[in-house]
Amino acid sequence: MPDPLISPARYADSSSTDEESLVRRVLAGEHDLFYELIRPYERRLYAAAFAILRNEPDAEDVAQEAVLKAFKNLRQFRAESKFSTWLTQITVNEARMRRRKAHSNLMEPIADRPDDDGNYTPRDFADWREIPSETLERKEVRLKLAQALAQLSQIYREVFVLRDMQHLSIDETAKALGISTASVKTRLLRARLMLRDLLSPGLGGAWSLGSNLSFEKGTKPW
Amino acid sequence: MVVNCEHVWQEVSNYLDGEVTPELRAAIETHVRGCQHCTAVVDGMRNVIELYGDDRMLEVPLGFSHRLHRRLNDNLPARTDRRTFLGWMVAAAAACLVLGSFEVARSSAFRRPPLRAAMANPGTGIPPQLAVVLSEDGKLYHLVGCPFIHEKSKLRSVTAAAAERAGFTPCPRCLKKYLDTA
């Protein structure tokens, strides 16, 4: 039995001292240094926006808006939270606002939507063991993973993206999304189980034979 | 403590994140050892986390960074520091130094070995004497105890410098702090 995963937060190294110093220098007038401040997080901001909007041009525009907003509001940044979390929080809010505007007639308030607490039964596939990371060098595999992620409801997708793709801690994810840590855990469990169910048949070997994911045939396992 | 399949499915995510009590962890592991379905659930979820956690999954549209910086540039207030002649001289000297260091780096003595994983991120700033573990058949090196180590039976301990000389790259989970995720 392999050891359980260790929370990425345990390994997380906040280079917060460097960032605090950069923030101070930007606020003192060295505006060019703002590039350095955001550079490590550019892709994460896009991913966070895309998780909510699922539209490349909108996600890019929102990521840009979020960065500009972060610059304008830099004085409001408090060092007790990580700069990356603060940036992500701004991006999530921008993306949600954009989505609400686009679907003002259809959308319910996202943060207030109740979690689905019903029990979830994972599908009983054959054992699915190690998947080598070089599988990801195949573009079609990355595409299948992205397609599977796109099948999740937004409340699950955004938690999964922040926690498992951007490696935010449970607390940081909760803060960035404005939900409780209990909700993060519940949604994360569901998201991971659903993705496992969506991907298990393919990554178990079927993809190499050229067959499609199960959901592409119009069936969802949940 | 004894758990059944439903308990395992409720806790599998917390279990993989290391957020369960030692008693619950032991009970889950005892159950999973004798349950093929739960073994597949735990292994499958572990793979999902590992695959999506890979940096290659954070793809952005071509030119994204350039466009972001251009927009930022268009909107940032004008610079507050004015470059003087002396400033330009310093910049020119720095450029010469950088060019010189490139030449040194190009010499074979300083060339980085070919990476075992062509698209992997080699990382920066890793302490050369950092104790790490690797498997001869693998491509990544890890901190001791990293749960993403495969083929645990073939592990050996080396320094980070030795691992890099052999073309291994840092694990994107346990050594994430050394990877530039931009």
Interface residues (C-beta under 8 A of the other chain):
Chain A: M1 P2 D3 P4 L5 I6 S7 P8 R10 Y11 A12 D13 S15 G29 E30 H31 D32 F34 Y35 I38 R39 P40 Y41 E42 R43 R44 Y46 A47 E56 E60 A63 Q64 V67 L68 F71 N119 Y120 T121 P122 D124 F125 A126 D127 W128 R129 E130 I131 P132 S133 E134 T135 L136 E137 R142 L145 A146 L149 F160 D164 M165 Q166 H167 I170 K185 L188 L189 R192 L193 L195 R196 D197 L199 S200 L203
Chain B: E6 W9 Q10 V12 S13 N14 Y15 L16 D17 G18 E19 V20 R25 E29 V32 R33 Q36 H37 T39 A40 V41 D43 G44 M45 R46 N47 V48 I49 E50 L51 Y52 G53 D54 R56 M57 L58 E59 V60 P61 F64 S65 R67 L68 H69 R71 L72 N75 L76 P77 R79 T80 D81 A117 A118 M119 K139 L140 L143 G145 C146 P147 F148 H150 K152 R173 C174 L175 K176 K177 D180 T181 A182
